[in-house]
Amino acid sequence: MEYVKLGRTGLEVSRLCLGCMTFGAPDRGNHTWTLDEEKSRPLIRQALEAGINFLDTANVYSDGSSEEIVGRAIRDFGRREDIVLATKVFNRMHSGPNGAGLSRKAIMAEIDNSLRRLGTDYVDLYQIHRWDATTPIEETLEALHDVVKAGKARYIGASSMYAWQFAKAIYTSRLHGWTEFVSMQNHLNLLYREEEREMLGLCSDQGIGVIPWSPLARGRLTRDWDETTERQESDVYGQTLYAATADADRAVIDAVAKVAASRGVPRAQVALAWVAQKSPVMAPIIGASKPHHLDDAVAALSLKLTSEEIEALEAPYVPHRIAGFS
């Protein structure tokens, strides 16, 4: 396993981040395709044994059960000081006022709830899951600064938003001397490259570590266009991400298949290798529901695509509408 510094920090993370949305009680939340604890634990253990030290979850995943499963697995299969544990805050966790968002009240309540579920007294990376247009960014950033100063988080990060919003947050933190974001978790893969327009350049300029989510486009880049899965059929949110550019997307998927065939490797390795080689990406966030998913992800780090292969993979792409910000 390779390790890199996350952005400008001294924090060392594996070149792959294990996304933990796959792990969670199927009867909690709206992800019926998730793996229960018995099925999740072997995959978390496999990831840790492969050298993946970076795990990403969120309070909202399977109504908190993802954090519970991940926390218990870390205690049983790893050492807390060796693991970079990340979680997120923003989405609705209970009905009524203050049950969601990035107000000071919500952040202070949810960091404690996440720590309780994870069974730890700190997280390494605490991320805002989305931009909260209803709360002043100053309120959010000062609350996150206080979370760090209280020792409940080591670093803070952000997820999908417009580049101008992220720039505003960075500037505001510096203006007040508050803790700054060190990472951006954004939507980036061969089927969705809109982040190349502004966000990747901003992150490169500011030394922000990029940890993309959905690097395989919810698995679409790993199979034929007409193939589907139980998750794809039931993942309502995922269906909103890839819907308007069918012809071009099919051509991209075909290009991945051709490169994979010529290399004699699974398509997942090609698609992930493209993301991993893209600057300033630090650690793509991989989901895994089967052992070979992790094997392919680790192997992808050793697959170095040529400039000709990258050109062939990128050529069919057409502009997409902005997706993943809500």
Disulfide bonds with the S-S distance in Angstrom:
none
